[in-house]
Amino acid sequence: MKKYFSLIIFFSVILFGCSKEDGEVTIDSLYKNGSEFFQGQKIQVWVGAQVSDLSEANYKWECDGGYFSGPVGLFQNVWVAPRQAGDYLVTCTVECQGKSEKRSTKMTVGEYFFDKFSVASTNFSTSNFNTTYANGEVLLVGSKSNTRGSYRRDFGDTALYNPFTYSADMAWRTKYKNATSSMYYRLAFNKPVRYDGSKVKSYVREIRLEIWPTATGTAKNYSLDYEVFNSEFSTSTWTNIVSGRKPEFVFTDGAKAADKKGMRPISISVDADFNIVVTLDALKVLETPAIKNWKLANTNTDKLNLKSVAVEVFEQSNFYLDNVYLKLQ
């Protein structure tokens, strides 16, 4: 529908272009795809204007934050949002035969990254999952027997360090494989870069929250672990921080919830001092200085450069995600 809408505006510009007197310009509106944007997002913007001679019309784009990546002088452009939350103005000045008119629109930039799945997402890579986008959420169903499906967002930003919070609304509905099948909530980190030339012998490569959402009785239903990777010998060591059973980690069938969705927000934060905090339903359920302690014990001062975030669920389970975001604290 957005493509058709853009075409309608484009042809409106052409049709109205011949209806004005010489040297007249009237801007009907300045359009954008969306109302709130994440940091670094590329957003298409375009102007609808009536001009006396389309062949002589010139479009000048300006902004007070971010930058444009599209071609100069056209009725449409691509605005790249800045890496800082706030409200910004995108302005287009239309000039024709000595006359001009200017119009601005507010661009609200929020979290470092978010996806509300109002349309099929191109921000995530998927493996061993069948994905369906509907009603502002994504349904993930494992597609390969005895294999975890992965739904991952890679950042590729060498300047993305803690403190940060990664969050997503999650639920299972109708089917979850079994009570011994767990779900992974993963944060992966790049190997640190040291500009003084010193070697990185070991670093924290991953933090993983594992949840057994349908475990019953007294069975363990959560585990928080981290991985240290030795760069010299290419060896990996996993350390359990805490595990056990908490009623907060029991996820029931969302289809039976009062709102028929049952979405529950879960987040992992790593603060500036490397403390890990896990919240569920906006309540703190875990807090640990484990990474901080490892760094102190190993005289390691490297920050955590976030590489990717991912949710992994075992095959056949019907798992839903919505409102995924990464927020810089």
Residue frames as qw, qx, qy, qz and C-alpha x, y, z in Angstrom:
[[0.000, 0.884, 0.467, 0.000, 0.00, 0.00, 0.00],
 [0.325, -0.755, 0.086, 0.563, 2.88, 2.42, 0.75],
 [0.385, -0.077, 0.584, 0.711, 4.23, 2.02, -2.78],
 [0.140, 0.640, 0.653, 0.380, 0.84, 2.85, -4.28],
 [0.212, -0.896, -0.284, 0.268, 0.55, 5.84, -1.95],
 [0.389, -0.518, 0.303, 0.699, 3.92, 7.15, -3.11],
 [0.296, 0.219, 0.675, 0.639, 2.91, 6.77, -6.74],
 [0.007, 0.820, 0.566, 0.085, -0.32, 8.66, -6.12],
 [0.273, -0.837, -0.030, 0.473, 1.65, 11.54, -4.64],
 [0.416, -0.247, 0.517, 0.706, 4.14, 11.45, -7.50],
 [0.202, 0.441, 0.685, 0.544, 1.46, 11.62, -10.17],
 [0.114, -0.882, -0.430, 0.154, -0.37, 14.32, -8.19],
 [0.333, -0.625, 0.188, 0.681, 2.77, 16.46, -8.41],
 [0.279, 0.030, 0.653, 0.704, 2.83, 15.96, -12.18],
 [0.060, 0.658, 0.701, 0.268, -0.89, 16.65, -12.65],
 [0.193, -0.901, -0.291, 0.257, -0.88, 19.78, -10.50],
 [0.529, -0.312, 0.228, 0.755, 2.40, 21.00, -11.99],
 [0.208, 0.283, 0.508, 0.787, 0.70, 22.55, -15.00],
 [0.165, -0.760, -0.612, -0.145, -2.15, 24.15, -13.06],
 [0.373, -0.712, -0.192, 0.563, -0.23, 26.97, -11.43],
 [0.313, 0.950, -0.007, 0.007, 0.58, 30.38, -12.79],
 [0.665, 0.496, -0.315, 0.460, 4.18, 31.14, -13.74],
 [0.214, 0.463, -0.518, 0.687, 6.45, 31.19, -10.73],
 [0.650, -0.459, 0.147, -0.587, 3.92, 29.83, -8.22],
 [0.415, 0.155, -0.873, 0.203, 4.71, 27.11, -5.67],
 [0.656, -0.420, 0.150, -0.608, 2.33, 25.48, -3.16],
 [0.192, 0.216, -0.939, 0.189, 3.36, 22.63, -0.86],
 [0.706, -0.341, -0.377, -0.494, 0.48, 20.33, 0.00],
 [0.810, -0.554, 0.143, -0.131, 2.32, 18.22, 2.57],
 [0.204, 0.617, -0.752, 0.112, 5.62, 16.73, 3.66],
 [0.935, -0.147, -0.134, -0.293, 5.31, 12.97, 4.08],
 [0.009, -0.541, 0.819, -0.189, 7.28, 10.32, 6.00],
 [0.741, -0.078, -0.640, -0.189, 7.00, 6.58, 6.57],
 [0.612, -0.310, -0.629, 0.365, 6.16, 6.27, 10.27],
 [0.261, -0.892, -0.109, -0.352, 5.88, 8.50, 13.33],
 [0.532, -0.753, 0.386, -0.013, 8.73, 7.28, 15.58],
 [0.765, 0.533, -0.349, 0.091, 12.13, 6.04, 14.48],
 [0.843, -0.456, 0.045, 0.283, 15.13, 4.26, 15.95],
 [0.195, -0.837, 0.351, 0.372, 18.65, 5.63, 16.00],
 [0.226, -0.373, 0.757, 0.486, 20.40, 5.21, 12.66],
 [0.538, 0.445, 0.713, -0.057, 17.19, 4.21, 10.85],
 [0.088, -0.062, 0.498, 0.860, 16.79, 5.18, 7.18],
 [0.294, 0.581, 0.637, -0.414, 13.40, 6.82, 6.55],
 [0.273, 0.372, 0.560, 0.688, 11.92, 7.76, 3.21],
 [0.060, 0.644, 0.341, -0.682, 10.57, 11.34, 3.08],
 [0.273, 0.301, 0.591, 0.697, 8.87, 13.06, 0.19],
 [0.114, 0.395, 0.226, -0.883, 7.01, 16.27, -0.57],
 [0.303, 0.592, 0.713, 0.223, 3.75, 16.82, -2.41],
 [0.089, -0.548, -0.027, 0.831, 3.78, 20.22, -4.17],
 [0.508, 0.745, 0.424, 0.079, 2.06, 22.13, -6.95],
 [0.338, -0.489, 0.277, 0.754, 4.47, 24.03, -9.20],
 [0.473, 0.708, 0.000, -0.525, 4.07, 26.03, -12.41],
 [0.667, 0.576, -0.454, -0.133, 6.69, 24.04, -14.33],
 [0.930, -0.336, 0.151, 0.007, 7.77, 20.64, -13.05],
 [0.831, 0.357, -0.064, 0.421, 10.87, 20.63, -15.25],
 [0.236, 0.658, -0.255, 0.669, 12.17, 23.74, -13.46],
 [0.679, -0.676, -0.011, -0.286, 11.29, 22.66, -9.91],
 [0.460, 0.395, -0.668, 0.432, 14.12, 22.15, -7.43],
 [0.759, -0.579, -0.236, -0.185, 13.83, 20.52, -4.01],
 [0.251, 0.561, -0.576, 0.538, 16.25, 21.49, -1.24],
 [0.796, -0.442, -0.409, -0.053, 16.34, 19.16, 1.81],
 [0.102, 0.572, -0.520, 0.626, 17.67, 20.24, 5.23],
 [0.757, -0.471, -0.451, -0.038, 17.68, 18.77, 8.74],
 [0.197, -0.814, 0.362, -0.410, 18.90, 19.82, 12.21],
 [0.535, -0.432, 0.713, -0.138, 20.12, 16.32, 13.05],
 [0.796, 0.200, 0.566, 0.077, 21.05, 13.20, 11.13],
 [0.021, -0.476, 0.510, 0.717, 21.76, 13.42, 7.42],
 [0.771, 0.455, 0.096, -0.434, 20.36, 12.58, 3.98],
 [0.500, -0.271, 0.756, 0.324, 21.55, 9.65, 1.88],
 [0.607, 0.580, 0.543, 0.027, 19.37, 10.18, -1.20],
 [0.483, 0.326, 0.322, 0.746, 20.12, 12.09, -4.42],
 [0.100, -0.403, -0.191, 0.890, 20.09, 15.90, -4.37],
 [0.184, 0.198, -0.273, -0.923, 17.31, 18.01, -5.88],
 [0.295, -0.230, -0.838, -0.397, 14.46, 15.45, -6.07],
 [0.532, -0.462, -0.095, -0.703, 10.99, 15.52, -4.51],
 [0.905, -0.398, -0.104, -0.107, 11.95, 12.55, -2.31],
 [0.210, 0.662, -0.638, 0.332, 14.93, 11.70, -0.13],
 [0.819, -0.267, -0.496, 0.107, 16.14, 9.31, 2.58],
 [0.221, -0.794, 0.326, -0.463, 16.78, 10.71, 6.04],
 [0.702, 0.018, -0.642, 0.307, 19.19, 8.80, 8.30],
 [0.529, -0.809, -0.148, -0.211, 18.28, 9.35, 11.95],
 [0.114, 0.711, -0.562, 0.406, 21.05, 10.45, 14.36],
 [0.634, -0.049, -0.734, 0.239, 22.50, 8.20, 17.08],
 [0.070, -0.049, -0.558, 0.825, 20.82, 10.19, 19.82],
 [0.031, -0.618, -0.786, 0.011, 17.21, 10.24, 21.00],
 [0.025, -0.435, -0.164, 0.885, 15.22, 13.45, 20.54],
 [0.469, 0.743, 0.457, -0.136, 12.97, 15.44, 18.21],
 [0.349, -0.255, 0.432, 0.792, 14.41, 16.70, 14.93],
 [0.475, 0.696, 0.176, -0.509, 13.14, 18.75, 12.00],
 [0.487, 0.090, 0.658, 0.568, 13.33, 17.68, 8.38],
 [0.240, 0.729, 0.141, -0.626, 12.66, 20.57, 6.00],
 [0.529, 0.279, 0.603, 0.528, 12.07, 20.75, 2.26],
 [0.133, 0.655, 0.005, -0.744, 12.17, 23.98, 0.27],
 [0.585, 0.449, 0.617, 0.275, 10.53, 23.80, -3.16],
 [0.045, -0.607, 0.172, 0.775, 11.75, 26.39, -5.70],
 [0.505, 0.429, 0.662, 0.351, 10.40, 27.13, -9.16],
 [0.283, 0.649, 0.341, 0.619, 10.87, 30.13, -11.44],
 [0.123, 0.438, -0.234, 0.859, 11.99, 32.47, -8.67],
 [0.630, -0.485, 0.042, -0.605, 9.29, 31.47, -6.18],
 [0.398, 0.158, -0.866, 0.258, 9.69, 29.12, -3.22],
 [0.687, -0.510, 0.006, -0.517, 7.86, 27.60, -0.29],
 [0.198, 0.365, -0.841, 0.347, 9.18, 25.72, 2.75],
 [0.812, -0.370, -0.137, -0.430, 7.63, 22.94, 4.87],
 [0.075, 0.446, -0.823, 0.342, 9.00, 21.04, 7.90],
 [0.839, -0.294, -0.336, -0.312, 8.00, 17.88, 9.73],
 [0.416, -0.651, 0.559, -0.301, 9.02, 16.61, 13.18],
 [0.771, 0.198, -0.606, -0.006, 11.00, 13.36, 13.34],
 [0.627, -0.624, 0.330, -0.331, 10.94, 11.67, 16.75],
 [0.616, 0.365, -0.684, 0.138, 13.90, 9.38, 17.45],
 [0.761, -0.559, 0.100, -0.315, 13.67, 7.01, 20.40],
 [0.827, -0.398, 0.381, 0.114, 15.60, 3.88, 21.29],
 [0.185, -0.530, 0.690, 0.457, 18.81, 2.80, 19.62],
 [0.245, 0.044, -0.831, -0.497, 16.74, 0.15, 17.85],
 [0.494, 0.147, 0.662, -0.544, 13.14, -1.10, 17.95],
 [0.251, -0.017, -0.763, -0.596, 10.74, -3.11, 15.85],
 [0.498, 0.091, 0.492, -0.709, 6.99, -3.22, 16.45],
 [0.234, 0.070, 0.934, 0.262, 6.40, -5.60, 13.50],
 [0.462, 0.540, 0.263, -0.653, 3.67, -3.49, 11.92],
 [0.735, 0.557, -0.276, -0.272, 5.08, -4.87, 8.65],
 [0.974, 0.023, -0.061, 0.215, 7.33, -7.83, 7.83],
 [0.363, -0.865, 0.267, 0.220, 10.70, -7.05, 9.38],
 [0.769, 0.546, -0.223, 0.246, 13.97, -6.88, 7.47],
 [0.147, -0.821, 0.442, -0.331, 15.96, -6.15, 10.63],
 [0.686, -0.389, 0.590, -0.174, 16.31, -9.76, 11.74],
 [0.404, 0.355, -0.799, -0.269, 17.92, -12.89, 10.31],
 [0.827, -0.145, 0.271, -0.470, 16.02, -16.14, 10.74],
 [0.329, 0.346, -0.869, -0.129, 17.25, -19.72, 10.79],
 [0.233, -0.137, -0.960, 0.078, 15.20, -22.89, 11.32],
 [0.200, 0.425, 0.554, -0.687, 12.04, -20.84, 11.87],
 [0.104, 0.552, 0.636, 0.530, 8.94, -20.28, 9.80],
 [0.094, -0.279, -0.310, 0.904, 7.96, -16.64, 10.42],
 [0.017, 0.657, 0.652, 0.377, 4.55, -15.02, 10.06],
 [0.102, -0.068, -0.219, 0.968, 3.90, -11.30, 10.57],
 [0.259, -0.560, -0.617, -0.488, 0.36, -10.34, 11.57],
 [0.468, -0.801, -0.345, -0.143, -1.44, -8.05, 14.01],
 [0.038, -0.892, 0.311, -0.325, 1.75, -6.19, 14.88],
 [0.620, -0.535, 0.571, -0.058, 3.71, -9.23, 16.05],
 [0.469, 0.469, -0.711, -0.236, 5.80, -12.05, 14.64],
 [0.924, -0.183, 0.230, -0.244, 4.98, -15.75, 15.04],
 [0.166, 0.599, -0.781, -0.065, 7.99, -18.08, 15.12],
 [0.944, -0.063, 0.198, -0.256, 7.47, -21.80, 14.51],
 [0.385, -0.510, 0.728, 0.249, 10.43, -24.18, 14.44],
 [0.728, 0.503, -0.206, -0.418, 10.90, -25.70, 11.00],
 [0.556, 0.429, -0.710, 0.049, 13.56, -28.36, 11.62],
 [0.871, -0.386, -0.277, -0.122, 13.22, -31.41, 13.86],
 [0.814, -0.425, -0.128, 0.375, 15.31, -31.46, 17.06],
 [0.493, 0.238, 0.043, 0.836, 16.82, -28.07, 16.23],
 [0.121, -0.669, -0.360, 0.639, 16.58, -24.64, 17.78],
 [0.351, 0.754, 0.354, 0.427, 15.23, -21.86, 15.63],
 [0.425, -0.362, -0.134, 0.818, 17.07, -18.54, 15.89],
 [0.168, 0.882, 0.349, 0.267, 15.66, -15.04, 15.38],
 [0.625, -0.370, -0.050, 0.686, 18.64, -12.67, 15.52],
 [0.204, 0.973, 0.080, 0.076, 19.44, -9.00, 15.09],
 [0.733, -0.041, 0.016, 0.679, 23.05, -8.16, 14.17],
 [0.088, -0.934, -0.162, 0.308, 24.20, -4.60, 14.84],
 [0.704, 0.385, 0.143, 0.580, 27.62, -4.19, 13.23],
 [0.058, -0.933, 0.026, -0.354, 28.31, -1.12, 15.34],
 [0.696, 0.124, -0.454, 0.543, 31.81, -1.01, 16.82],
 [0.020, 0.335, -0.322, 0.886, 30.74, 1.85, 19.11],
 [0.680, -0.425, -0.279, -0.527, 27.79, 0.04, 20.73],
 [0.347, 0.179, -0.772, 0.502, 28.83, -0.51, 24.35],
 [0.444, -0.627, -0.626, 0.132, 27.16, -1.00, 27.70],
 [0.326, 0.186, 0.780, -0.500, 25.16, 0.40, 29.41],
 [0.404, 0.027, -0.530, -0.745, 22.15, -0.88, 27.45],
 [0.542, 0.093, 0.682, -0.482, 18.85, -2.70, 27.84],
 [0.260, 0.058, -0.791, -0.551, 17.51, -5.32, 25.45],
 [0.434, 0.164, 0.632, -0.621, 13.79, -6.06, 25.74],
 [0.307, -0.036, -0.723, -0.618, 11.00, -7.92, 23.97],
 [0.681, -0.040, 0.332, -0.652, 7.36, -8.83, 24.61],
 [0.254, 0.223, -0.917, -0.210, 7.00, -12.61, 24.37],
 [0.709, -0.035, 0.427, -0.560, 4.36, -15.31, 24.63],
 [0.038, 0.061, -0.944, -0.321, 3.61, -18.84, 23.48],
 [0.621, 0.141, 0.184, -0.749, 0.12, -19.77, 22.34],
 [0.885, 0.194, -0.127, -0.405, -1.59, -23.08, 21.69],
 [0.977, 0.070, -0.131, 0.156, 1.61, -25.15, 21.51],
 [0.065, -0.811, 0.574, -0.091, 4.96, -25.31, 23.28],
 [0.580, 0.320, -0.742, -0.100, 7.02, -28.44, 22.58],
 [0.764, -0.369, -0.526, 0.061, 7.31, -29.82, 26.13],
 [0.497, -0.867, -0.018, -0.037, 8.25, -28.92, 29.69],
 [0.750, -0.390, 0.243, 0.476, 11.91, -29.86, 29.15],
 [0.535, 0.525, 0.294, 0.593, 12.27, -27.61, 26.11],
 [0.329, -0.631, -0.182, 0.679, 13.97, -24.32, 26.93],
 [0.360, 0.886, 0.196, 0.215, 14.08, -20.88, 25.32],
 [0.622, -0.155, -0.035, 0.767, 17.30, -18.87, 24.93],
 [0.063, 0.990, 0.126, 0.013, 17.58, -15.12, 25.30],
 [0.810, -0.072, 0.096, 0.574, 21.09, -14.33, 24.02],
 [0.078, 0.982, -0.127, -0.120, 23.42, -11.32, 23.95],
 [0.876, 0.099, 0.114, 0.459, 26.63, -11.84, 21.97],
 [0.166, -0.930, 0.136, 0.298, 29.68, -9.56, 22.07],
 [0.676, 0.677, -0.229, 0.181, 32.56, -8.76, 19.74],
 [0.786, -0.148, -0.166, 0.577, 36.19, -9.32, 20.58],
 [0.181, -0.921, -0.077, 0.336, 37.45, -6.03, 22.10],
 [0.629, 0.598, -0.007, 0.496, 39.73, -3.80, 20.06],
 [0.538, -0.724, -0.054, 0.428, 42.62, -2.29, 21.97],
 [0.447, 0.877, -0.017, 0.178, 44.23, 0.71, 20.36],
 [0.303, -0.830, 0.468, 0.020, 47.33, 0.48, 22.57],
 [0.531, 0.501, -0.672, -0.128, 48.30, -2.72, 20.74],
 [0.304, -0.301, 0.833, -0.350, 47.96, -5.05, 23.76],
 [0.325, -0.037, -0.886, -0.328, 46.53, -8.53, 23.19],
 [0.689, -0.233, 0.135, -0.672, 43.07, -9.60, 24.25],
 [0.055, 0.239, -0.966, 0.075, 43.63, -12.96, 25.91],
 [0.057, -0.404, -0.911, 0.068, 40.09, -13.58, 27.14],
 [0.228, -0.048, 0.006, -0.972, 36.79, -11.74, 26.92],
 [0.444, 0.312, 0.698, -0.467, 33.09, -12.18, 27.70],
 [0.014, 0.036, -0.719, -0.694, 31.59, -13.41, 24.44],
 [0.418, -0.370, -0.610, -0.563, 28.00, -14.10, 25.44],
 [0.281, -0.038, 0.641, -0.713, 25.39, -13.73, 28.17],
 [0.406, -0.147, -0.760, -0.485, 22.52, -16.20, 27.98],
 [0.490, -0.073, 0.510, -0.704, 19.25, -16.38, 29.87],
 [0.301, -0.042, -0.901, -0.309, 17.67, -19.82, 29.51],
 [0.514, -0.045, 0.368, -0.774, 14.00, -20.28, 30.43],
 [0.080, -0.170, -0.969, -0.158, 11.86, -23.41, 30.61],
 [0.312, -0.157, -0.002, -0.937, 8.48, -21.64, 30.28],
 [0.777, -0.205, -0.282, -0.524, 6.29, -24.72, 30.82],
 [0.392, 0.171, -0.833, 0.352, 8.38, -26.59, 33.42],
 [0.647, -0.540, -0.291, -0.454, 6.12, -27.94, 36.18],
 [0.831, -0.435, -0.304, 0.166, 6.38, -28.77, 39.87],
 [0.480, -0.807, 0.164, 0.303, 9.75, -28.00, 41.40],
 [0.790, 0.262, 0.263, 0.487, 11.72, -28.35, 38.17],
 [0.322, -0.425, 0.128, 0.836, 14.28, -25.68, 37.34],
 [0.428, 0.756, 0.490, 0.071, 12.77, -23.04, 35.05],
 [0.263, 0.955, -0.112, 0.085, 15.59, -20.51, 34.58],
 [0.798, -0.271, 0.111, 0.527, 19.37, -20.26, 34.30],
 [0.199, 0.972, -0.117, -0.037, 21.60, -17.24, 33.75],
 [0.851, -0.162, 0.246, 0.435, 25.07, -18.00, 32.32],
 [0.235, 0.909, -0.240, -0.246, 27.97, -16.27, 30.62],
 [0.926, 0.217, 0.094, 0.293, 30.70, -17.46, 28.26],
 [0.208, -0.838, 0.373, 0.339, 34.36, -16.46, 28.35],
 [0.868, 0.481, 0.025, 0.124, 36.30, -17.03, 25.15],
 [0.570, -0.588, 0.346, 0.458, 40.08, -17.48, 25.22],
 [0.516, 0.812, -0.130, -0.241, 41.52, -15.79, 22.14],
 [0.061, -0.667, 0.730, 0.131, 44.92, -17.44, 22.44],
 [0.204, -0.135, 0.969, 0.028, 43.74, -21.03, 22.49],
 [0.476, -0.052, -0.480, -0.735, 40.22, -20.64, 20.96],
 [0.283, -0.230, -0.910, 0.197, 38.58, -22.27, 23.96],
 [0.392, -0.491, -0.202, -0.751, 35.20, -21.50, 25.46],
 [0.234, -0.123, -0.827, 0.496, 34.19, -21.67, 29.14],
 [0.396, -0.569, -0.388, -0.607, 30.60, -21.33, 30.31],
 [0.148, 0.017, -0.694, 0.704, 29.88, -20.25, 33.90],
 [0.314, -0.639, -0.659, -0.243, 26.51, -20.54, 35.59],
 [0.018, -0.406, 0.260, -0.876, 25.68, -17.37, 37.52],
 [0.406, 0.007, 0.615, -0.676, 22.39, -18.46, 39.04],
 [0.431, -0.081, -0.742, -0.507, 19.67, -21.02, 38.31],
 [0.130, 0.129, 0.820, -0.542, 16.61, -22.43, 39.99],
 [0.038, -0.549, -0.775, -0.311, 12.89, -21.90, 39.94],
 [0.063, 0.215, 0.256, -0.940, 10.92, -18.68, 40.13],
 [0.369, 0.572, 0.705, -0.198, 7.17, -18.36, 39.59],
 [0.207, 0.751, -0.079, -0.622, 7.82, -15.28, 37.41],
 [0.059, 0.431, -0.743, -0.508, 9.36, -17.48, 34.71],
 [0.376, 0.297, 0.877, -0.042, 6.25, -19.65, 34.28],
 [0.266, 0.227, -0.340, -0.873, 4.74, -18.75, 30.90],
 [0.499, 0.307, 0.770, -0.254, 1.21, -20.06, 30.38],
 [0.362, 0.412, 0.691, 0.470, -0.71, -20.35, 27.12],
 [0.025, -0.207, -0.008, 0.978, -1.16, -16.79, 25.89],
 [0.274, -0.259, -0.648, -0.662, -4.28, -17.77, 23.95],
 [0.461, -0.552, -0.694, 0.036, -5.99, -18.32, 27.31],
 [0.261, -0.168, -0.310, 0.899, -4.96, -14.95, 28.71],
 [0.162, 0.684, 0.517, -0.488, -7.60, -12.32, 29.38],
 [0.229, 0.726, -0.183, -0.622, -6.37, -10.22, 26.45],
 [0.903, 0.365, 0.224, -0.037, -5.93, -13.33, 24.23],
 [0.505, 0.762, -0.358, 0.189, -2.31, -12.33, 23.72],
 [0.871, -0.466, -0.032, 0.155, -0.54, -12.96, 27.00],
 [0.585, 0.594, -0.222, 0.506, 2.51, -10.95, 25.91],
 [0.648, -0.723, -0.076, 0.227, 5.02, -10.48, 28.73],
 [0.333, 0.870, -0.289, 0.222, 7.91, -7.99, 28.51],
 [0.866, -0.385, 0.057, 0.313, 11.29, -9.41, 29.49],
 [0.325, 0.897, -0.229, 0.192, 14.55, -7.45, 29.47],
 [0.829, -0.244, -0.084, 0.496, 18.25, -7.84, 30.20],
 [0.077, 0.979, -0.113, 0.150, 20.30, -4.78, 31.15],
 [0.784, -0.077, -0.155, 0.596, 24.06, -4.43, 31.50],
 [0.126, -0.983, -0.108, 0.084, 24.93, -1.21, 33.28],
 [0.322, 0.858, -0.348, 0.199, 28.10, 0.86, 33.11],
 [0.332, -0.611, 0.679, -0.234, 29.60, -1.17, 36.00],
 [0.395, 0.225, -0.860, -0.230, 28.82, -4.48, 34.21],
 [0.361, 0.069, 0.776, -0.512, 26.03, -5.51, 36.58],
 [0.212, -0.166, -0.803, -0.532, 23.31, -7.62, 34.93],
 [0.377, 0.165, 0.525, -0.745, 19.64, -6.96, 35.71],
 [0.110, -0.219, -0.866, -0.435, 16.76, -9.10, 34.40],
 [0.376, 0.146, 0.364, -0.840, 13.20, -7.77, 34.56],
 [0.073, -0.271, -0.903, -0.326, 9.95, -9.52, 33.77],
 [0.174, -0.765, -0.592, -0.186, 6.61, -7.70, 33.61],
 [0.067, 0.801, -0.095, 0.587, 8.60, -4.53, 34.52],
 [0.684, -0.691, 0.171, -0.157, 9.68, -6.09, 37.85],
 [0.179, 0.660, -0.723, 0.096, 13.27, -6.94, 38.74],
 [0.965, -0.166, -0.054, -0.194, 13.68, -10.71, 39.10],
 [0.892, -0.082, -0.020, 0.445, 17.50, -11.10, 38.90],
 [0.108, 0.957, -0.235, 0.133, 20.50, -8.89, 39.60],
 [0.917, -0.227, 0.087, 0.315, 24.12, -9.98, 39.64],
 [0.007, -0.910, 0.356, 0.212, 27.64, -8.47, 39.56],
 [0.911, -0.054, 0.364, 0.188, 29.06, -11.68, 37.99],
 [0.664, 0.615, 0.090, 0.416, 30.56, -9.99, 34.91],
 [0.093, -0.921, 0.224, -0.306, 31.89, -7.15, 37.05],
 [0.724, -0.562, 0.399, -0.011, 33.55, -9.67, 39.37],
 [0.891, 0.200, 0.263, 0.311, 35.10, -11.60, 36.47],
 [0.435, 0.798, -0.030, 0.416, 36.57, -8.42, 35.04],
 [0.332, -0.854, 0.327, -0.231, 38.00, -7.40, 38.42],
 [0.857, -0.329, 0.390, 0.077, 39.49, -10.86, 38.99],
 [0.798, 0.265, 0.340, 0.422, 41.09, -10.83, 35.54],
 [0.238, -0.570, 0.108, 0.779, 42.13, -7.15, 35.51],
 [0.292, 0.369, 0.679, 0.563, 40.00, -6.67, 32.42],
 [0.052, 0.490, 0.240, -0.836, 38.78, -3.15, 31.65],
 [0.014, -0.077, -0.675, -0.733, 37.28, -3.77, 28.19],
 [0.525, 0.183, 0.238, -0.796, 33.71, -2.64, 27.64],
 [0.512, 0.237, 0.825, 0.018, 31.14, -5.03, 26.19],
 [0.224, 0.331, -0.404, -0.823, 30.70, -4.28, 22.48],
 [0.667, 0.255, 0.583, -0.388, 27.30, -5.72, 21.60],
 [0.075, -0.194, 0.792, 0.574, 27.39, -7.82, 18.43],
 [0.425, -0.196, -0.654, -0.594, 23.89, -9.32, 18.27],
 [0.467, -0.070, 0.603, -0.643, 20.77, -10.24, 20.22],
 [0.432, 0.040, -0.789, -0.434, 18.71, -13.33, 19.61],
 [0.702, -0.130, 0.439, -0.545, 15.77, -15.41, 20.76],
 [0.340, 0.238, -0.875, -0.250, 15.99, -19.17, 20.20],
 [0.722, -0.077, 0.382, -0.572, 13.17, -21.67, 20.70],
 [0.330, -0.138, 0.923, 0.143, 13.07, -25.41, 20.16],
 [0.189, -0.024, -0.711, -0.677, 11.27, -26.78, 17.10],
 [0.246, -0.454, -0.821, -0.242, 7.46, -27.04, 16.85],
 [0.175, -0.547, -0.528, 0.626, 6.83, -24.41, 19.52],
 [0.151, 0.759, 0.418, 0.475, 4.56, -21.50, 18.60],
 [0.450, -0.484, -0.256, 0.705, 6.32, -18.44, 19.97],
 [0.198, 0.869, 0.338, 0.302, 5.38, -14.77, 19.53],
 [0.476, -0.237, -0.120, 0.838, 7.43, -11.57, 19.73],
 [0.105, 0.874, 0.338, 0.333, 6.48, -7.90, 19.75],
 [0.191, -0.965, 0.083, -0.159, 8.01, -4.54, 20.74],
 [0.863, -0.099, -0.033, 0.494, 11.63, -5.61, 20.49],
 [0.143, 0.956, -0.086, 0.241, 14.02, -2.81, 21.38],
 [0.725, -0.076, -0.245, 0.639, 17.55, -1.95, 22.42],
 [0.142, -0.962, -0.123, -0.200, 17.84, 1.12, 24.62],
 [0.547, 0.302, -0.374, 0.685, 21.05, 2.92, 25.54],
 [0.483, -0.711, -0.459, 0.225, 20.94, 3.97, 29.19]]
